[in-house]
Amino acid sequence: MTLPVDIHTHRPDLHPNAIISVTPREFAPEPHRYYSIGIHPWQSAEATPHDMELLEQMASHPQVVAIGECGIDRLKGAVIEHQAEILVGHIDLSEKLQKPLILHIVRAYDLLLGIHKKMRPRQKWIIHGFRGNATTARQLIDAGCDLSYGEKYPCAALQATPLDKLWIESDESTLPDDTLLTHIAEAYPCPTATLQASIAKRMKDVFFSKI
């Protein structure tokens, strides 16, 4: 099996070897593809108890290698308290199934750090599409979170991220994964092969240990 380097995409047509992010209602696994499954905070206002039940049913599928994307967005979605409640449900599921958590966080890193401190998760938390500053990056890393970077990223935060805490993602990008990998390696800076080898090793440990 060729492990992906790209941990998060919504464009499987362009990134067929990435981990594909879907909602419980969208999940229709295709052979030789791998998924993360969750309720996006933008959809939190419409989420029903049935959606959470469906999430738990689908998340145990062997092709689901992560929970999410989920999280808190202060700019869009349900009231923050409801978003936080849904996030806690995802965290519980991540811990129960021993699968990493992919997080969408917008202007809510303070809340996330508080939840992390309270719940003390054992599973890996990865902030997807991180665009915060270097100070916030260090706070999240010190708390035990990893950071994922896509086509657009803050260079200072990227360079403040230890190599063993750094992931890449295409998200909605049309850039080929090889190009994205090279761009991020050059900005880091490190050889592209070094970044690729680091991600490949951790990919097996974090996402594919059970496969």
Contacts in CASP RR format, 6 or more apart in sequence:
PFRMAT RR
TARGET T0000
AUTHOR 0000-0000-0000
METHOD contacts of the structure
MODEL  1
MTLPVDIHTHRPDLHPNAIISVTPREFAPEPHRYYSIGIHPWQSAEATPH
DMELLEQMASHPQVVAIGECGIDRLKGAVIEHQAEILVGHIDLSEKLQKP
LILHIVRAYDLLLGIHKKMRPRQKWIIHGFRGNATTARQLIDAGCDLSYG
EKYPCAALQATPLDKLWIESDESTLPDDTLLTHIAEAYPCPTATLQASIA
KRMKDVFFSKI
1 208 0 8 1.000
1 211 0 8 1.000
2 17 0 8 1.000
3 200 0 8 1.000
3 203 0 8 1.000
3 204 0 8 1.000
3 207 0 8 1.000
3 208 0 8 1.000
4 17 0 8 1.000
4 18 0 8 1.000
4 19 0 8 1.000
4 34 0 8 1.000
4 203 0 8 1.000
5 17 0 8 1.000
5 168 0 8 1.000
5 177 0 8 1.000
5 181 0 8 1.000
5 196 0 8 1.000
5 199 0 8 1.000
5 200 0 8 1.000
5 203 0 8 1.000
6 15 0 8 1.000
6 17 0 8 1.000
6 18 0 8 1.000
6 19 0 8 1.000
6 168 0 8 1.000
6 169 0 8 1.000
6 170 0 8 1.000
6 177 0 8 1.000
6 180 0 8 1.000
7 18 0 8 1.000
7 19 0 8 1.000
7 66 0 8 1.000
7 102 0 8 1.000
7 126 0 8 1.000
7 128 0 8 1.000
7 148 0 8 1.000
7 167 0 8 1.000
7 168 0 8 1.000
7 169 0 8 1.000
7 203 0 8 1.000
7 207 0 8 1.000
8 18 0 8 1.000
8 19 0 8 1.000
8 21 0 8 1.000
8 36 0 8 1.000
8 69 0 8 1.000
8 102 0 8 1.000
8 128 0 8 1.000
8 129 0 8 1.000
8 148 0 8 1.000
8 169 0 8 1.000
8 170 0 8 1.000
8 171 0 8 1.000
9 15 0 8 1.000
9 18 0 8 1.000
9 19 0 8 1.000
9 20 0 8 1.000
9 21 0 8 1.000
9 169 0 8 1.000
9 170 0 8 1.000
9 171 0 8 1.000
10 20 0 8 1.000
10 21 0 8 1.000
10 171 0 8 1.000
10 172 0 8 1.000
11 170 0 8 1.000
11 171 0 8 1.000
11 172 0 8 1.000
11 173 0 8 1.000
11 174 0 8 1.000
12 18 0 8 1.000
12 20 0 8 1.000
12 33 0 8 1.000
14 170 0 8 1.000
14 174 0 8 1.000
14 176 0 8 1.000
15 170 0 8 1.000
15 177 0 8 1.000
16 33 0 8 1.000
17 177 0 8 1.000
18 169 0 8 1.000
18 170 0 8 1.000
18 177 0 8 1.000
19 34 0 8 1.000
19 35 0 8 1.000
19 36 0 8 1.000
19 65 0 8 1.000
19 66 0 8 1.000
19 207 0 8 1.000
20 33 0 8 1.000
20 34 0 8 1.000
20 35 0 8 1.000
20 36 0 8 1.000
21 35 0 8 1.000
21 36 0 8 1.000
21 37 0 8 1.000
21 38 0 8 1.000
21 68 0 8 1.000
21 69 0 8 1.000
21 102 0 8 1.000
22 35 0 8 1.000
22 36 0 8 1.000
22 37 0 8 1.000
22 38 0 8 1.000
23 37 0 8 1.000
23 38 0 8 1.000
23 39 0 8 1.000
23 40 0 8 1.000
23 43 0 8 1.000
24 37 0 8 1.000
24 38 0 8 1.000
24 39 0 8 1.000
24 51 0 8 1.000
24 54 0 8 1.000
24 55 0 8 1.000
24 57 0 8 1.000
24 58 0 8 1.000
25 51 0 8 1.000
25 54 0 8 1.000
27 35 0 8 1.000
27 37 0 8 1.000
27 58 0 8 1.000
27 61 0 8 1.000
27 64 0 8 1.000
29 35 0 8 1.000
29 61 0 8 1.000
29 63 0 8 1.000
29 64 0 8 1.000
33 63 0 8 1.000
34 63 0 8 1.000
34 64 0 8 1.000
34 65 0 8 1.000
34 207 0 8 1.000
34 208 0 8 1.000
35 61 0 8 1.000
35 63 0 8 1.000
35 64 0 8 1.000
35 65 0 8 1.000
35 66 0 8 1.000
36 64 0 8 1.000
36 65 0 8 1.000
36 66 0 8 1.000
36 67 0 8 1.000
36 68 0 8 1.000
36 69 0 8 1.000
36 102 0 8 1.000
37 55 0 8 1.000
37 58 0 8 1.000
37 59 0 8 1.000
37 64 0 8 1.000
37 66 0 8 1.000
37 67 0 8 1.000
37 68 0 8 1.000
38 55 0 8 1.000
38 59 0 8 1.000
38 67 0 8 1.000
38 68 0 8 1.000
38 69 0 8 1.000
38 70 0 8 1.000
38 90 0 8 1.000
39 47 0 8 1.000
39 51 0 8 1.000
39 52 0 8 1.000
39 55 0 8 1.000
39 68 0 8 1.000
39 70 0 8 1.000
39 86 0 8 1.000
39 90 0 8 1.000
40 69 0 8 1.000
40 70 0 8 1.000
40 104 0 8 1.000
41 70 0 8 1.000
41 71 0 8 1.000
41 72 0 8 1.000
41 73 0 8 1.000
41 76 0 8 1.000
41 77 0 8 1.000
41 78 0 8 1.000
41 83 0 8 1.000
41 86 0 8 1.000
41 87 0 8 1.000
41 104 0 8 1.000
41 106 0 8 1.000
42 73 0 8 1.000
42 76 0 8 1.000
42 77 0 8 1.000
43 77 0 8 1.000
44 77 0 8 1.000
44 78 0 8 1.000
44 82 0 8 1.000
44 83 0 8 1.000
44 86 0 8 1.000
45 77 0 8 1.000
45 78 0 8 1.000
45 82 0 8 1.000
47 78 0 8 1.000
47 86 0 8 1.000
52 86 0 8 1.000
52 89 0 8 1.000
55 90 0 8 1.000
55 93 0 8 1.000
56 93 0 8 1.000
58 64 0 8 1.000
59 67 0 8 1.000
59 93 0 8 1.000
59 97 0 8 1.000
59 99 0 8 1.000
60 97 0 8 1.000
62 210 0 8 1.000
62 211 0 8 1.000
64 99 0 8 1.000
65 99 0 8 1.000
65 100 0 8 1.000
65 207 0 8 1.000
65 208 0 8 1.000
65 211 0 8 1.000
66 99 0 8 1.000
66 100 0 8 1.000
66 101 0 8 1.000
66 102 0 8 1.000
66 207 0 8 1.000
67 90 0 8 1.000
67 93 0 8 1.000
67 94 0 8 1.000
67 97 0 8 1.000
67 99 0 8 1.000
67 100 0 8 1.000
67 101 0 8 1.000
67 102 0 8 1.000
68 90 0 8 1.000
68 101 0 8 1.000
68 102 0 8 1.000
68 103 0 8 1.000
69 102 0 8 1.000
69 103 0 8 1.000
69 104 0 8 1.000
69 128 0 8 1.000
70 86 0 8 1.000
70 87 0 8 1.000
70 90 0 8 1.000
70 101 0 8 1.000
70 102 0 8 1.000
70 103 0 8 1.000
70 104 0 8 1.000
71 83 0 8 1.000
71 86 0 8 1.000
71 87 0 8 1.000
71 90 0 8 1.000
71 103 0 8 1.000
71 104 0 8 1.000
71 105 0 8 1.000
71 108 0 8 1.000
71 112 0 8 1.000
72 80 0 8 1.000
72 83 0 8 1.000
72 84 0 8 1.000
72 87 0 8 1.000
72 105 0 8 1.000
72 106 0 8 1.000
72 108 0 8 1.000
72 111 0 8 1.000
72 112 0 8 1.000
73 83 0 8 1.000
73 104 0 8 1.000
73 105 0 8 1.000
73 106 0 8 1.000
73 107 0 8 1.000
73 108 0 8 1.000
74 80 0 8 1.000
74 106 0 8 1.000
74 107 0 8 1.000
74 108 0 8 1.000
75 106 0 8 1.000
75 107 0 8 1.000
76 106 0 8 1.000
77 83 0 8 1.000
78 86 0 8 1.000
80 108 0 8 1.000
80 111 0 8 1.000
84 111 0 8 1.000
84 115 0 8 1.000
87 115 0 8 1.000
88 115 0 8 1.000
88 119 0 8 1.000
90 101 0 8 1.000
91 101 0 8 1.000
91 115 0 8 1.000
91 119 0 8 1.000
91 121 0 8 1.000
93 99 0 8 1.000
94 100 0 8 1.000
94 101 0 8 1.000
94 121 0 8 1.000
94 123 0 8 1.000
95 121 0 8 1.000
95 122 0 8 1.000
95 123 0 8 1.000
98 122 0 8 1.000
98 123 0 8 1.000
98 210 0 8 1.000
99 123 0 8 1.000
100 123 0 8 1.000
100 124 0 8 1.000
100 125 0 8 1.000
100 126 0 8 1.000
100 206 0 8 1.000
100 207 0 8 1.000
101 121 0 8 1.000
101 123 0 8 1.000
101 124 0 8 1.000
101 125 0 8 1.000
101 126 0 8 1.000
102 126 0 8 1.000
102 128 0 8 1.000
102 148 0 8 1.000
103 112 0 8 1.000
103 125 0 8 1.000
103 126 0 8 1.000
103 127 0 8 1.000
103 128 0 8 1.000
103 145 0 8 1.000
104 128 0 8 1.000
105 112 0 8 1.000
105 127 0 8 1.000
109 136 0 8 1.000
109 139 0 8 1.000
109 140 0 8 1.000
112 140 0 8 1.000
112 145 0 8 1.000
113 139 0 8 1.000
113 140 0 8 1.000
113 143 0 8 1.000
116 125 0 8 1.000
116 143 0 8 1.000
116 144 0 8 1.000
116 145 0 8 1.000
117 143 0 8 1.000
124 146 0 8 1.000
124 206 0 8 1.000
125 144 0 8 1.000
125 145 0 8 1.000
125 146 0 8 1.000
126 145 0 8 1.000
126 146 0 8 1.000
126 147 0 8 1.000
126 148 0 8 1.000
126 167 0 8 1.000
127 140 0 8 1.000
127 145 0 8 1.000
127 146 0 8 1.000
127 147 0 8 1.000
127 148 0 8 1.000
128 148 0 8 1.000
128 169 0 8 1.000
128 171 0 8 1.000
129 147 0 8 1.000
129 148 0 8 1.000
129 149 0 8 1.000
129 150 0 8 1.000
129 153 0 8 1.000
129 169 0 8 1.000
129 171 0 8 1.000
130 137 0 8 1.000
130 140 0 8 1.000
130 147 0 8 1.000
130 148 0 8 1.000
130 149 0 8 1.000
130 153 0 8 1.000
130 154 0 8 1.000
130 157 0 8 1.000
131 152 0 8 1.000
131 153 0 8 1.000
131 154 0 8 1.000
131 157 0 8 1.000
132 154 0 8 1.000
132 157 0 8 1.000
133 154 0 8 1.000
133 156 0 8 1.000
133 157 0 8 1.000
134 154 0 8 1.000
134 156 0 8 1.000
134 157 0 8 1.000
134 159 0 8 1.000
134 160 0 8 1.000
136 157 0 8 1.000
137 147 0 8 1.000
137 157 0 8 1.000
137 160 0 8 1.000
137 161 0 8 1.000
138 160 0 8 1.000
140 147 0 8 1.000
141 147 0 8 1.000
141 160 0 8 1.000
141 161 0 8 1.000
141 162 0 8 1.000
141 165 0 8 1.000
145 165 0 8 1.000
146 165 0 8 1.000
146 166 0 8 1.000
146 167 0 8 1.000
147 157 0 8 1.000
147 161 0 8 1.000
147 165 0 8 1.000
147 166 0 8 1.000
147 167 0 8 1.000
148 166 0 8 1.000
148 167 0 8 1.000
148 168 0 8 1.000
148 169 0 8 1.000
149 158 0 8 1.000
149 161 0 8 1.000
149 166 0 8 1.000
149 167 0 8 1.000
149 168 0 8 1.000
149 169 0 8 1.000
149 184 0 8 1.000
150 168 0 8 1.000
150 169 0 8 1.000
150 170 0 8 1.000
150 171 0 8 1.000
150 173 0 8 1.000
150 180 0 8 1.000
150 184 0 8 1.000
151 170 0 8 1.000
151 171 0 8 1.000
151 173 0 8 1.000
151 175 0 8 1.000
151 180 0 8 1.000
151 183 0 8 1.000
153 184 0 8 1.000
153 187 0 8 1.000
155 187 0 8 1.000
158 166 0 8 1.000
158 184 0 8 1.000
158 187 0 8 1.000
158 188 0 8 1.000
159 187 0 8 1.000
159 188 0 8 1.000
163 188 0 8 1.000
163 190 0 8 1.000
163 194 0 8 1.000
163 195 0 8 1.000
163 198 0 8 1.000
164 198 0 8 1.000
164 202 0 8 1.000
166 188 0 8 1.000
166 195 0 8 1.000
166 198 0 8 1.000
166 199 0 8 1.000
167 199 0 8 1.000
167 202 0 8 1.000
168 177 0 8 1.000
168 180 0 8 1.000
168 181 0 8 1.000
168 184 0 8 1.000
168 195 0 8 1.000
168 199 0 8 1.000
170 177 0 8 1.000
170 180 0 8 1.000
173 180 0 8 1.000
175 183 0 8 1.000
181 192 0 8 1.000
181 195 0 8 1.000
181 196 0 8 1.000
182 192 0 8 1.000
184 195 0 8 1.000
185 191 0 8 1.000
185 192 0 8 1.000
185 194 0 8 1.000
185 195 0 8 1.000
185 196 0 8 1.000
186 192 0 8 1.000
188 195 0 8 1.000
END
